[in-house]
Amino acid sequence: MKETSILKRIPESYFGKTMGKAVEHGPLPLINLAVGIPDANTPERILDALTDAIRVPENQKYLAFQGKSTFKQAIVRFYQRHFNVSLDPETEVCLFYGTKNGLVALPTCVIEPGDEVLLPDPGYTDYEAGVLLAHGQPHAMKLYPEHGYLPQWDKLDTSQAKLVYLTYPNNPTGSVATPEFFQETINHFEGTETMIVHDFAYQAFGFDAANPSILAAKGAKTRAIEVFSFSKGYNMSGYRVGFAVGNEDMIRQLKKYHTHTQAGMYGALQDACTVALNECDDVLRLQAQTFKKRRDIIEEALTVAKIPFEPIKGGIFLWLPCPPGFTSDQFVAYLLKKCSILVAPGHPFGIQGEGYVRVSFAIDEVQLKEALRRLTSIAECYHS
């Protein structure tokens, strides 16, 4: 059977194609730094809540498609507590079976065929697929290190954009946004038809300051939604739960879409995530502390070895320039053969990603220090 014309427009998912695939490497034990899955276990109190909830008869049947009121109220309280953002649980909250599903579905709910969508470059690899599935026109929004990988709105043509994707802390660069940037963003698009989605998957990982919500900007809910994930902050990547909050028009249309693509979220998952939001702020603080310590170890080791790197302000990745003369793929292959380290090439994250590799530090400290020992052993590649 031939591939459909719609699927032909969509590039292969790099991580869908490579995750779990066997790789050939050098003589040392392999250290996998390619995938961003936090290494700690789900907290016991969340596991206990899930275990108890599985046996609740209500959770063994269909539930309301738009979610339990207890879960939605927990989302509202979380946003009020952390960001001083008020939300209506019925009109400004939409649950997702995984934030990726929501981010890919969004263009179908917001744009018309042929509409322009601005995507961060470098940025998360799967935004483009959602735009192409909606028959939109993806346009790269080039981000540069000298500007902290923040869009410079006065230097970009945004006049035709109907939707803009942002993600901070940024995957893959580790850059972060400020409240001032988010306010400038909302102000820039005031009076236009442009809508904004902020992917907040790495909310917990702010190392020098807490990560702000775009919804805290004045006027943000007139045109923005924010997508939150349980995967990283709570060590719940396998649970596939997230949500969007904000602009009620986009939320309403996402809800309509999901009534046709899923029959409501499993009640036990909702109960477990309710406990996470209500009772596990300490887990988020610990994640930030743990990964900040790892960030500090990385930056110290690379500085001593005189290996250049982009400063890591948030998230769980190091955005590492390739040595002179190496493409992204060549450096990935070199690290595998020479150091038995697996990293991700930069080019799947956009044209601006060529010449970089993305290095996850979602591994324990012992492995991290061994990986850095191996990496710094090839420092001469940068100095030749």
N, C-alpha and C positions, 0 to 999 in steps of 0.2 A: 504493500500500500504506500502511495506517495505521501510525503509530508504535506500538510495543508499550507496554503499560501500565508496564513496568519502565523503559523509556527516557524515558517521559513524566515520571517522578518526578525525573529527573536534569536539573539546569539545564545550559544550554549552557556549554561551557568558554570563558571569556572569551578566553584566549590562543589557544586552538584556533581561535576565530572571527576574531580580529583579527591574529594574527601573519602577516606577509607581505602584508597587505592594503594597497593604495594609499591614501594619505591626502592630503587637501588641506591645504596649509599656506601661510604667508605668503611674502613675496618672498625671504627668506634661504634658503640651503641647509639642508635638513632635518637636524637632529641627533636621532637615535633613542635616547631614554633609557628606553624602555618595557620592553625585554626584558633579562633577566639572563643574558647569555651572555658569559663572560670573553673578552676581545679578543685574547689572545696565542695563538700556535700551540701545538699539542701538542709537547712536547720531543722533540728529534731521537732521543734514545736509546729513547724509547717507539716512535716511528715505525720506527726500525731493527728493534726487536724484532718489531713487527707484520709488517714486510716479510719478515723471515726466517721467521717462523712460518707465513705463508701457504703457503710451499713445503714445509712439513713434512707428509709423507703422512698422519700420524695426524690432523692437523687438517682434512683433507679428508673425513672420515667422521664418523659419529655417535660421540659420546664419552659417558662416564658422565653421566647426567642431573644428578647433583649436583655436577659440576665436577671439575677436575683437582686432585690432591692438592697439586701445587706451588703452585697459586693459593690454595687454602685455607690452606696452611701460611704463605704470605706474609701473608694476612690476620691469622692468629694472631700472627705476629711483629710486624706493624705495631701491633696493639693492645697487645701487651706492651711494645713500645718506647715508644710515645707516651702510653699511659694506665695502664701497669702493670696491665692487665686480662688475665687468663688465659682462654683459650678452648679448647674441644675442637673441632678442625676438622671432625669428622664429625657432631657432635650440636648444635653451637651456631653454625653458619655456613650461610647459605642465599644462593645467588647469584641476582641479578635481571638481566633484560634491561631495565635502566633502573629507577631507584629509584621512579619514579612508578608503574610496574606493580606493584611490591611493596606500596607504600603503599595503592594502591586495592584490591588483592587481600586485604589483611590482614583487614578485617572479616569477609569470608566465611569466613576460617579461624579466627576467634576468637569471634565473637558468634553468638547465636541471633536469628531474626527478632523484632523488637520490642524488643531490648535497646537501652539508652541508651549513646551514645558522645559523649564530650566533645571538642569541637573548638576550638582556639584562635581567638579573634576579637579582633583581626585575626590571620589565619594563611593558609597556603597554600590556594589555591582548590580543589584537587582532592580533598582528604580527604573532603569531603561525598559525592562521587560514590560512593566505595567503600562508605560506610555505607549509602547508599540502595540500591546494588546488592545488598547483603546483607540488605535489608529491615530495617535497624536504624533507630533514632531518633536523628538528630544533634541535639545540644544545644550551643548557643554557650557557650563558656567565655570570658567577657568579660575582656579584659586592658586595663590602664590605665597611662598613662605615669607616673603618680605612684608606681607600684609597679615601674617598670622593665619593664613588660609581662610580669611574672611572675604566675602564678596565686597568689592568696592562699587557700590551702587551708582555713584556718579560717573563711573567709567564703563558701565555695562548698558547695553541696549535692552531694556526690559519692556519696551512699549507693546510688544506683541505677546508677551508671556501671559498665559492664563493660569499657570500653576508653577510654583517654585518649591523645590525640595531643599531643605537645609538639614544638617545633622551635626550636632555639637553635644559632647565631645565628638570630634570628627573621626570616623573610621574611613581611611586608615591613618591619618596624619597625627592624631593625638592633640590637635589644636582645640581650643575652647572659645565659646562666645561670652560676651559680657552683657549685662542688662542694657547698657548704652547701645550696643550693636543691635540688639533686638528692637529697641525703641526706634532707632534710625531706620531699621527695616520696615516696620509698620508705618512709620511716617512716609517713607519713600513710596509706598504703594497706596497711600490714602487717595481715595477718589478714583481708583482704577478698578478693573474687573479681575485683577490678579489675586489668586488665593495662594496660601502658603501652608506647607506641611513641615513641621519640625520633628525629625526622627530623634527621639530622646533615649535611645536604647542604653546609652552609657551614663545615664543620669547620676548614678552612685559614685562615679569615678572622677571626682574633681580634686586635684592634689594641692593646689595653692589657694583655691577658693571654691565655695560650693557652686555647682552648676546652676545657672538660672533657667527658669521656664520662659519661653517666648510669650506665654499667656499672661505673664505679669506686666508686660508692656501695655501702656495705655492704648486702648482701641484694638488690641490684638484679636479679640474674639469676633470682630467684624469680618476677619478674613483669614484667620489662622486656626489650625488644629495642631495638636501635639500628640505624638505616638509614644507610648510608654511600654517597656518590656519588663517582664519578671525574670528573663533568662539570665542576665548578667549580675545585677545587684543582689538577687536572692539565690543564685546558684540553681536556677530552675529551667535551664535551657531545654530539657526534654519534655517539659510540661506543655509547651506551646501555648502560652497565654500572654495576651497584651491587651491594650485598649487605646482608643483615641479620645481626646477631650478637646472641647473648644467650640468653634463656629457651628451653630446649630443647623445651618443649611447643609454643610458637608456631613455632619453627623447624621442627619436625617437620611441623606442619600446613601451613606454607607450602611445604615441599618436596613434600608430597603434592599440593597444589594445582598446583604448577608441573610435576609429572610429567604432568599432563593438559593443560596449556596451552602447554608448550614442550618441545622434544626436546633439552634440554641447550644450553649456551652454546657458540658457535663457539670452537674451541680457540685460534685465533690471537688473538682478543680476550683470552682468559684469559692467554695468554703475555705479551701487551703489558701487561696490568694487573698481572701478577706483577712485571714489571720496574719499573713505576711504584711499587708498594708497597715493593719491596726496595731500589731504587736512587735514588729521586727525592724524598727528604725535603728536599733543597735547593730543589726546585721549589715545594714547599708554603711554605717559608720566604720565597722570593722573592715568591710571590703575596701573602702577608701584608704584606710590606714595601711592595710596589707599591700595594696597595689602602689601606694605612694612610696612605701619602703622599697619595693622592687624597682620603681622608677628611679629612685635615688641611687640604688646599686648600679643600675644600667648606665646612668649618665656619668657617674664617677668613673666607672671602668672605661667607657668610651673616651672620656676626656683625657684620662691618663694615657691611653693608647693613641691619642691624637686621631681618632676616627671621627669624621664629621657625622652629625645626626641632627634631626629636627627636634627641638625641645618638646618634651612630653608634658603637656599641661593637664591632660585628662585621658580617659579611656584605658585600654589594655594593650595598646600596640606601640611599637617603636617604628617610625618611618625612617628607614635607613637608606641614604644614597649609596648607589653602587660605586665601586672603585672606578677610576678612569679606565676607559677601554672596555668595560663590561656593559652589556645590556642587562635588563632585569632577568631574562631567562638564563643568560650565561652565568650570572652571579648565583642564581638559585642552584644551578647545576654544579658550580664550583663549590659552594658551601656543602652540598650533599656529598660530593666526592672527597673533599679535603677535610671537612670538619664533622661530617655526619649530622648536619643540622638541616632541617627542612623548614623553609620559609616560603612566603607567598610572593610571587612577582608583583611588581607595581602596576603593570599595564592593564589588568582586568578592572582596575579602579578608575580608568580613564586615560586619555592621552597624556595628561600631566603626570601620570604615574610611571611612565617609562623612565628607566634610570634609577628606580627605587625598588626596595623590597619591603614588605610588611612583616614585622617580627612580633609575634605574640609573646607577652610575658605572663600568660595565664598558666604558669607552671610553678612548682614549689621552689623555694629559695635554693636548695641544694642543686637542682637541675639548672636553675637559672645561672648560678655562678659557674657551673661547669660549661654551659653554653657560652657564657661571656669569656671564659678562659680560652675556649676554642676560637671564638670570633676574634678576640684581640691578638691571637697568635698569627693571624694573617694581616695584621695592620700594615705590613710593608706594601700590600697591594694598593693602599691609599696614598703612599708616600713616594711611589716610583715616578 
